[in-house]
């Protein structure tokens, strides 16, 4: 009754293969964009924009990059934060050392630099796979931040290694308020998510999924394994590099290589697992869940302790967050390996048949 495609006929291949072939999906996406662009900046406080929406969008972009590599191409990676660090530091240095460098151009060049580094660390995928490939990418997580800290040129010879990001000014317009920063990040993430959606539907995306499902069979039917895997590493690292540049320049306002640690890589991996492996929507759902869960626990635990007349020792909330994250990952891997995106899909399928159960 609420979500049915009956009567929505397609008369061409292009119409059948469009991004949102069902009218309800197009209306919902348009409504969501109007809400995000026109309504949220008017009603959201500076705290919501700065502490919730900005990190959600940046982490969603990073999770999208990891999902392209792991979910669609089947290549495990534990070095997402390292590629984000490359993008952040590269964008800062392009702005610093090239006079007149546009901010958006530095973000793109930072992403391209991360893509080149990702290709270098993706070369082992031509010989190894699975757990061993994850260990190889884990080496990037230790080596890249160490290199960025030890070589002081990257931090403009800063003694502390922490440097202030350049002001974000585009066409003479300064993005210095929470609303402007939110709209800038929203526009970049929306465009890159649209590009990713089209990319996974293209011949490159189909080649990624063929290699993920069975690389030997993919090679037999003519897919070039080396080219396909390296493109996956390059595109994934590009997305992570742009996310790192936004994380440092727009969200934090400072560039610090040590901030892109292994814990951040695991957080982004948790977003992909909980949101849904091999799903564009899952990257956003997982980022929203991981971003909102600590805030919800910070509010609920003291309230529950006060209600039960308990005394919570210091540090209990952070420990409960780790326990909840671990329990949820195990739960999703057992009950629904495809994460929140699959639950959303099941909900839409039930709406198609409502009120008739199945």
Secondary structure, DSSP 8 states (H G I E B T S, - for coil): --S--TT----SHHHHTSTT-SHHHHHHHHHHHHIIIIIHHHH--HHIIIIIIHHHHHHHHHHHHHHIIIIIS----S-HHHHHHHHHHHHHHHHHHSTT--HHHHHHHHHHHHHHHHHHHHGGGGT--THHHHHHHHHHHHHHHHHHHH-GGGGTT-SSS-EE----EETTEE--SHHHHHHHHHHHHHHHHHHHHHHHTSHHHHHHHHHHH-HHHHHHTT--HHHHHHHHHHHHHHHHHHHHHHIIIIIISEE-GGGS-HHHHHHHHHHHHHH-TT-HHHHHHHHHHHHHHHHHHHHHHHHHHHHTT----TTHHHHHHHHHHHHHHHHHHHH-TTHHHHHHHHHHHHHHHTTS--
